Amino acid sequence: MKHRIANRNLPQLFLKARANLMCHFRPIISKFGLTDQQWRILRVLDEHAQAEPRELCELCQISSPSMAGVLKRMEELDLIRRSAVTGDQRRVMIALSAHGDALMAEMAPLIDAQYRHIEEAYGLSAIENLIMALEQFNQVREQDVRHIL
């Protein structure tokens, strides 16, 4: 069968790579009763301390309608806390609750250990090269690439 598109299916390769990577972390995430989306939010909040919901959408790659439901559930589980922005009651900041912070502290050694196993399997230089390539790829802005339509 003749292929109609000459280039490799880059989006499919990214999805496959993500699935292959997450299979190493999902048992840890599941052990603590978290979903992938909840884990992404906790991880981002652990790195950034706090963020507005729209920032979380971008950083976690979760749509706004989905984010609203996930944040509501996480608040019910006492994983996060919301606080109004001083001077602008329409804005809200999301941060880890004390329980969410404790959960991250408990999970961190397991996550770090799993990263070490991945580095051992693939080689540290391969992982570092992959991270560097992905960071470069993600720094290219949409407007920097010409569009056909």
Backbone as CSV, one residue per row, in Angstrom:
resi,resn,N_x,N_y,N_z,CA_x,CA_y,CA_z,C_x,C_y,C_z
1,MET,0.836,-1.173,0.000,0.000,0.000,0.000,0.886,1.243,0.000
2,LYS,0.556,2.190,-0.825,1.322,3.423,-0.934,0.891,4.395,0.159
3,HIS,1.898,4.997,0.833,1.613,6.010,1.846,1.352,7.337,1.156
4,ARG,0.323,8.017,1.561,-0.040,9.298,0.955,0.721,10.464,1.559
5,ILE,1.144,10.319,2.803,1.886,11.378,3.487,3.311,10.885,3.685
6,ALA,4.266,11.684,3.246,5.667,11.273,3.269,6.278,11.278,4.669
7,ASN,5.845,12.184,5.518,6.464,12.332,6.835,5.942,11.303,7.832
8,ARG,6.786,11.010,8.831,6.383,10.133,9.925,5.253,10.791,10.699
9,ASN,4.449,10.006,11.377,3.311,10.503,12.138,3.805,10.959,13.512
10,LEU,4.335,12.192,13.553,4.933,12.719,14.772,3.945,12.782,15.941
11,PRO,2.714,13.275,15.748,1.774,13.266,16.880,1.542,11.861,17.443
12,GLN,1.468,10.865,16.578,1.260,9.488,17.039,2.472,8.990,17.819
13,LEU,3.678,9.358,17.361,4.887,8.965,18.076,4.933,9.596,19.472
14,PHE,4.511,10.866,19.580,4.460,11.524,20.884,3.476,10.809,21.806
15,LEU,2.300,10.466,21.288,1.294,9.773,22.099,1.803,8.405,22.564
16,LYS,2.453,7.684,21.674,2.995,6.363,22.011,4.092,6.494,23.068
17,ALA,4.965,7.499,22.903,6.039,7.719,23.877,5.450,8.063,25.240
18,ARG,4.419,8.900,25.254,3.772,9.266,26.527,3.189,8.022,27.197
19,ALA,2.492,7.198,26.413,1.904,5.974,26.971,3.000,5.051,27.514
20,ASN,4.095,4.916,26.774,5.197,4.064,27.219,5.852,4.602,28.487
21,LEU,5.920,5.899,28.627,6.504,6.498,29.821,5.562,6.372,31.015
22,MET,4.288,6.667,30.800,3.328,6.658,31.909,3.119,5.266,32.495
23,CYS,3.331,4.219,31.724,3.152,2.872,32.285,4.132,2.610,33.426
24,HIS,5.232,3.359,33.472,6.203,3.216,34.561,5.777,3.971,35.823
25,PHE,4.939,5.004,35.650,4.533,5.835,36.785,3.102,5.547,37.253
26,ARG,2.277,5.021,36.380,0.867,4.804,36.721,0.670,3.919,37.949
27,PRO,1.469,2.856,38.140,1.274,2.064,39.369,1.476,2.889,40.650
28,ILE,2.411,3.821,40.623,2.642,4.680,41.789,1.461,5.628,41.966
29,ILE,1.063,6.251,40.875,-0.051,7.204,40.910,-1.320,6.512,41.399
30,SER,-1.574,5.309,40.883,-2.763,4.548,41.270,-2.705,4.099,42.723
31,LYS,-1.510,3.720,43.198,-1.343,3.287,44.598,-1.831,4.372,45.560
32,PHE,-1.682,5.625,45.166,-2.096,6.733,46.016,-3.500,7.234,45.674
33,GLY,-4.208,6.492,44.826,-5.601,6.800,44.520,-5.798,8.013,43.626
34,LEU,-4.792,8.345,42.833,-4.873,9.519,41.970,-5.117,9.136,40.518
35,THR,-5.733,10.036,39.795,-5.848,9.897,38.345,-4.645,10.581,37.708
36,ASP,-4.431,10.327,36.427,-3.340,10.987,35.704,-3.483,12.510,35.767
37,GLN,-4.703,13.000,35.580,-4.925,14.449,35.603,-4.630,15.027,36.978
38,GLN,-5.075,14.352,38.029,-4.797,14.835,39.380,-3.294,14.857,39.637
39,TRP,-2.596,13.822,39.169,-1.156,13.758,39.347,-0.474,14.924,38.626
40,ARG,-0.886,15.205,37.401,-0.281,16.319,36.651,-0.452,17.631,37.407
41,ILE,-1.629,17.840,37.973,-1.901,19.075,38.717,-1.053,19.137,39.973
42,LEU,-0.992,18.045,40.733,-0.170,18.025,41.941,1.294,18.281,41.611
43,ARG,1.776,17.672,40.560,3.181,17.826,40.160,3.478,19.276,39.794
44,VAL,2.590,19.898,39.031,2.784,21.300,38.641,2.721,22.209,39.864
45,LEU,1.777,21.977,40.746,1.679,22.812,41.949,2.885,22.608,42.863
46,ASP,3.428,21.419,42.893,4.635,21.163,43.672,5.808,21.958,43.101
47,GLU,5.857,22.104,41.793,6.944,22.835,41.133,6.741,24.344,41.165
48,HIS,5.488,24.800,41.074,5.197,26.230,40.936,4.580,26.863,42.183
49,ALA,4.329,26.106,43.205,3.738,26.569,44.465,2.256,26.915,44.318
50,GLN,1.908,27.750,43.359,0.497,28.083,43.130,0.327,28.538,41.689
51,ALA,-0.924,28.485,41.230,-1.233,28.905,39.864,-2.724,29.167,39.755
52,GLU,-3.076,29.984,38.784,-4.482,30.202,38.483,-4.980,29.024,37.649
53,PRO,-6.286,28.744,37.690,-6.810,27.618,36.919,-6.436,27.659,35.432
54,ARG,-6.488,28.835,34.816,-6.135,28.911,33.382,-4.664,28.568,33.148
55,GLU,-3.789,28.929,34.103,-2.377,28.553,34.002,-2.214,27.046,34.146
56,LEU,-2.980,26.461,35.059,-2.932,25.011,35.237,-3.363,24.290,33.966
57,CYS,-4.375,24.829,33.298,-4.820,24.225,32.032,-3.659,24.129,31.059
58,GLU,-2.921,25.201,30.913,-1.791,25.248,29.981,-0.650,24.344,30.454
59,LEU,-0.281,24.461,31.708,0.855,23.698,32.227,0.589,22.195,32.276
60,CYS,-0.671,21.815,32.502,-1.024,20.397,32.631,-1.626,19.802,31.366
61,GLN,-1.871,20.652,30.367,-2.512,20.196,29.131,-3.849,19.526,29.426
62,ILE,-4.688,20.250,30.177,-6.035,19.797,30.504,-6.990,20.898,30.065
63,SER,-8.072,20.542,29.389,-9.032,21.541,28.918,-9.716,22.222,30.099
64,SER,-10.166,23.433,29.881,-10.808,24.210,30.940,-12.034,23.509,31.526
65,PRO,-12.951,22.974,30.697,-14.104,22.279,31.286,-13.698,21.076,32.148
66,SER,-12.698,20.320,31.702,-12.223,19.182,32.498,-11.545,19.655,33.769
67,MET,-10.763,20.733,33.653,-10.027,21.248,34.805,-10.976,21.630,35.927
68,ALA,-12.093,22.262,35.595,-13.052,22.686,36.626,-13.519,21.495,37.457
69,GLY,-13.866,20.400,36.793,-14.320,19.208,37.505,-13.224,18.548,38.317
70,VAL,-12.022,18.479,37.751,-10.904,17.852,38.458,-10.548,18.665,39.701
71,LEU,-10.500,19.987,39.572,-10.177,20.830,40.727,-11.233,20.706,41.823
72,LYS,-12.495,20.626,41.425,-13.578,20.468,42.410,-13.376,19.175,43.194
73,ARG,-13.110,18.098,42.491,-12.904,16.803,43.144,-11.658,16.825,44.021
74,MET,-10.586,17.470,43.559,-9.352,17.539,44.342,-9.547,18.366,45.610
75,GLU,-10.379,19.386,45.509,-10.680,20.191,46.691,-11.493,19.358,47.697
76,GLU,-12.437,18.564,47.208,-13.226,17.685,48.073,-12.340,16.646,48.759
77,LEU,-11.278,16.220,48.066,-10.340,15.242,48.630,-9.260,15.909,49.495
78,ASP,-9.351,17.224,49.644,-8.391,18.013,50.423,-6.966,17.884,49.883
79,LEU,-6.834,17.848,48.546,-5.516,17.821,47.921,-5.030,19.225,47.568
80,ILE,-5.982,20.128,47.336,-5.656,21.500,46.962,-6.481,22.468,47.803
81,ARG,-6.078,23.723,47.754,-6.870,24.786,48.371,-6.950,25.946,47.390
82,ARG,-8.052,26.633,47.444,-8.264,27.819,46.608,-8.192,29.045,47.498
83,SER,-7.654,30.130,46.946,-7.661,31.396,47.682,-7.863,32.529,46.686
84,ALA,-8.676,33.487,47.085,-8.942,34.646,46.227,-7.691,35.509,46.143
85,VAL,-7.507,36.142,44.995,-6.389,37.051,44.786,-6.752,38.389,45.424
86,THR,-5.872,38.881,46.264,-6.114,40.153,46.935,-6.304,41.258,45.894
87,GLY,-7.394,41.987,46.049,-7.662,43.099,45.139,-8.448,42.715,43.903
88,ASP,-8.660,41.414,43.663,-9.432,40.977,42.497,-10.161,39.685,42.866
89,GLN,-11.356,39.824,43.384,-12.123,38.680,43.866,-12.521,37.714,42.750
90,ARG,-12.391,38.124,41.486,-12.733,37.230,40.377,-11.639,36.193,40.150
91,ARG,-10.417,36.514,40.540,-9.284,35.610,40.326,-9.075,34.708,41.530
92,VAL,-8.649,33.495,41.239,-8.421,32.489,42.277,-7.058,31.850,42.042
93,MET,-6.351,31.602,43.121,-5.089,30.872,43.051,-5.305,29.478,43.641
94,ILE,-4.673,28.501,43.033,-4.748,27.116,43.488,-3.368,26.742,44.029
95,ALA,-3.354,26.095,45.182,-2.108,25.621,45.789,-2.351,24.264,46.433
96,LEU,-1.279,23.579,46.756,-1.409,22.326,47.485,-1.937,22.601,48.885
97,SER,-2.831,21.766,49.354,-3.254,21.819,50.754,-2.165,21.127,51.579
98,ALA,-2.295,21.166,52.873,-1.334,20.460,53.728,-1.348,18.962,53.406
99,HIS,-2.544,18.426,53.180,-2.670,16.999,52.826,-2.024,16.716,51.468
100,GLY,-2.265,17.593,50.484,-1.656,17.433,49.160,-0.143,17.518,49.219
101,ASP,0.370,18.422,50.043,1.809,18.573,50.216,2.401,17.326,50.855
102,ALA,1.729,16.779,51.856,2.196,15.558,52.516,2.178,14.378,51.542
103,LEU,1.153,14.313,50.708,1.062,13.255,49.709,2.222,13.342,48.717
104,MET,2.531,14.555,48.272,3.657,14.733,47.355,4.971,14.328,48.023
105,ALA,5.140,14.664,49.289,6.350,14.278,50.016,6.463,12.758,50.113
106,GLU,5.341,12.086,50.274,5.335,10.622,50.357,5.601,9.982,48.996
107,MET,5.089,10.586,47.936,5.244,10.031,46.592,6.616,10.319,45.983
108,ALA,7.217,11.438,46.344,8.454,11.897,45.700,9.557,10.834,45.651
109,PRO,9.860,10.133,46.748,10.942,9.132,46.664,10.635,8.004,45.682
110,LEU,9.370,7.620,45.587,8.987,6.569,44.644,9.108,7.050,43.201
111,ILE,8.670,8.272,42.952,8.762,8.846,41.608,10.223,8.990,41.209
112,ASP,11.047,9.517,42.123,12.473,9.675,41.826,13.147,8.321,41.580
113,ALA,12.776,7.322,42.352,13.342,5.984,42.152,12.947,5.426,40.789
114,GLN,11.705,5.677,40.388,11.263,5.188,39.083,12.030,5.892,37.961
115,TYR,12.281,7.194,38.128,13.096,7.911,37.141,14.495,7.290,37.041
116,ARG,15.075,6.917,38.181,16.403,6.286,38.150,16.365,4.962,37.390
117,HIS,15.290,4.178,37.572,15.157,2.912,36.837,15.037,3.171,35.328
118,ILE,14.308,4.201,34.966,14.165,4.553,33.545,15.512,4.978,32.978
119,GLU,16.246,5.793,33.738,17.572,6.235,33.292,18.526,5.052,33.143
120,GLU,18.439,4.077,34.048,19.280,2.888,33.950,18.940,2.086,32.702
121,ALA,17.662,1.975,32.396,17.222,1.174,31.254,17.569,1.826,29.920
122,TYR,17.384,3.127,29.818,17.576,3.826,28.547,18.928,4.518,28.440
123,GLY,19.575,4.739,29.560,20.833,5.469,29.587,20.570,6.932,29.897
124,LEU,21.361,7.476,30.799,21.176,8.858,31.228,21.327,9.830,30.066
125,SER,22.300,9.600,29.203,22.510,10.542,28.087,21.322,10.525,27.124
126,ALA,20.704,9.364,26.907,19.531,9.299,26.026,18.375,10.088,26.629
127,ILE,18.181,9.971,27.939,17.109,10.712,28.609,17.397,12.206,28.564
128,GLU,18.634,12.599,28.845,18.997,14.020,28.804,18.820,14.589,27.399
129,ASN,19.230,13.832,26.376,19.056,14.278,24.984,17.587,14.413,24.626
130,LEU,16.773,13.467,25.087,15.341,13.519,24.828,14.719,14.746,25.482
131,ILE,15.070,14.992,26.733,14.539,16.161,27.448,14.941,17.440,26.732
132,MET,16.192,17.541,26.327,16.665,18.735,25.636,15.924,18.930,24.305
133,ALA,15.746,17.851,23.561,15.041,17.938,22.270,13.587,18.350,22.480
134,LEU,12.930,17.787,23.477,11.532,18.135,23.740,11.404,19.588,24.206
135,GLU,12.325,20.029,25.052,12.284,21.422,25.496,12.472,22.374,24.316
136,GLN,13.392,22.058,23.415,13.591,22.883,22.222,12.347,22.864,21.341
137,PHE,11.787,21.690,21.164,10.581,21.554,20.345,9.441,22.390,20.922
138,ASN,9.275,22.345,22.238,8.183,23.061,22.889,8.418,24.561,22.979
139,GLN,9.639,25.019,22.759,9.916,26.447,22.783,9.546,27.130,21.470
140,VAL,9.422,26.363,20.395,9.024,26.948,19.112,7.557,27.336,19.223
141,ARG,7.288,28.573,18.945,5.918,29.069,19.059,5.156,28.784,17.775
142,GLU,3.858,28.630,17.922,3.000,28.330,16.776,3.180,29.355,15.664
143,GLN,3.280,30.631,16.039,3.392,31.678,15.022,4.739,31.648,14.302
144,ASP,5.726,30.900,14.832,7.022,30.797,14.172,7.021,29.762,13.044
145,VAL,5.971,28.972,12.960,5.880,27.940,11.928,4.820,28.374,10.915
146,ARG,5.213,28.429,9.656,4.253,28.807,8.622,3.147,27.745,8.541
147,HIS,1.938,28.218,8.279,0.774,27.328,8.161,0.296,27.299,6.716
148,ILE,-0.107,26.141,6.249,-0.604,25.971,4.886,-1.957,26.675,4.748
149,LEU,-2.834,26.519,5.704,-4.175,27.126,5.645,-4.297,28.217,6.681
